[in-house]
Amino acid sequence: SYWDTVTVLRKKGPMAAQAKSKQAILAAQRQGEDVETSKKWAAGQNKQHPITKNTAKLNWETEELHHDRVTLEVGKVIQQGWQSKGLTQKDLAKKINEKPQVIADYGSGRAIPNNQVLGKIKRAIGHKLRGKDIGKPIKKGPRAK
């Protein structure tokens, strides 16, 4: 009879948690739909730079292996650089879009060197931080037109 029939106007789609499940992905693949899965790098963590060395592997190692650190010579050049420019560590950090703790680590020689960060610091303080000319000012040559 008329009162016994049920009309469903619309169905809700799968919830976000269900859409991410392994079963939902397999079902979608079986139906021939395009499925794209990717893991977000460092999702939910406050990380800006990947550590390029395999940290876990080194930590499990029983021999006396350790990560390379920024040398004290480079740390001193960084400290003298921001002081000669009249900046604080916080100012320098703001200038190169890094956290003040990153500058403090590089200045004290605790940081694992990251070429991207070293390059930003080098441009900000105007001194070379890599190679054989560590501490020498960067020469500004004529610009190409």
C-alpha positions in Angstrom: 0.0 0.0 0.0 0.9 3.6 -0.2 2.0 3.9 3.5 4.4 1.0 3.3 6.6 2.4 0.6 9.7 4.3 1.5 11.2 6.9 -0.9 14.8 7.7 -0.5 15.6 11.1 -2.1 19.4 11.0 -1.6 22.0 8.9 0.0 24.9 10.3 1.9 28.3 9.6 0.4 31.0 7.7 2.3 32.4 9.6 5.3 36.0 10.8 5.2 37.3 8.1 7.5 35.6 5.4 5.3 36.9 6.9 2.1 40.4 6.6 3.4 40.1 3.0 4.5 41.8 0.2 2.7 38.5 -1.5 1.9 37.0 1.7 0.3 40.1 2.1 -1.8 40.0 -1.5 -3.0 36.2 -1.3 -3.7 36.7 1.9 -5.8 39.5 0.1 -7.8 37.3 -2.9 -8.4 34.6 -0.5 -9.8 37.2 1.0 -12.2 37.3 4.4 -10.6 40.5 6.5 -10.5 42.2 6.2 -7.1 45.0 8.4 -6.0 46.7 7.9 -2.7 49.5 9.9 -1.2 51.0 10.4 2.2 51.5 14.0 3.3 55.2 14.6 4.3 55.5 15.2 8.1 51.7 15.6 8.4 50.7 16.9 11.8 54.3 17.7 12.8 56.0 21.0 13.0 58.8 20.2 10.7 60.3 22.5 8.1 63.3 20.7 6.8 63.8 17.0 6.3 66.9 15.5 7.9 68.7 14.0 4.9 70.7 11.4 6.8 68.9 8.3 8.0 68.6 9.2 11.6 66.9 6.0 12.9 69.6 3.8 11.3 72.4 5.8 12.9 70.7 5.8 16.3 70.4 2.0 16.2 74.0 1.5 15.2 76.2 0.2 18.0 79.5 1.6 16.7 80.7 5.1 17.4 78.9 6.7 14.4 77.4 10.2 14.7 75.8 12.8 12.5 78.0 15.5 11.1 77.4 18.8 12.9 78.1 22.4 11.9 81.8 23.2 12.8 82.5 25.6 15.6 84.3 27.8 13.1 81.1 28.2 11.1 79.2 28.8 14.3 81.5 31.6 15.2 81.3 33.2 11.8 77.5 33.1 12.0 77.6 34.7 15.5 80.1 37.4 14.4 78.0 38.0 11.2 74.7 38.8 12.9 76.4 40.8 15.6 78.4 42.9 13.0 75.1 43.6 11.1 73.6 44.8 14.4 71.0 42.0 14.4 69.9 39.7 17.2 69.4 36.0 16.6 65.7 36.6 16.5 66.1 39.3 13.9 68.3 37.1 11.7 65.8 34.2 12.1 63.0 36.5 11.0 65.0 37.7 8.1 65.6 34.2 6.7 62.2 32.7 7.7 63.6 30.3 10.2 62.9 29.7 13.9 65.3 31.5 16.4 66.2 28.0 17.8 67.6 27.1 14.4 69.9 30.1 14.4 70.9 29.3 18.0 71.7 25.7 17.0 73.9 26.7 14.0 75.7 29.4 16.1 76.6 26.9 18.9 77.5 24.0 16.5 74.7 21.7 17.5 72.8 21.7 14.1 73.0 19.1 11.5 74.0 21.1 8.4 71.3 21.8 5.8 72.6 23.5 2.7 69.3 25.4 2.2 69.5 27.0 5.7 73.3 27.7 5.4 72.7 29.4 2.0 70.0 31.7 3.6 72.3 32.6 6.5 75.2 33.2 4.2 73.2 35.7 2.1 71.8 37.4 5.3 75.2 37.9 7.0 77.3 38.4 3.9 80.0 35.8 4.8 80.9 32.4 3.2 80.0 29.4 5.4 81.1 26.6 3.2 84.3 25.5 1.4 87.8 26.7 2.1 87.0 30.4 2.3 84.8 30.1 5.5 84.4 33.6 7.1 85.5 35.6 4.1 83.0 38.3 2.9 81.0 37.6 -0.2 82.3 39.8 -3.1 79.6 41.5 -5.1 80.6 41.3 -8.7 79.1 43.3 -11.6 75.6 42.2 -12.5 74.9 40.6 -15.9 72.4 42.6 -18.0 
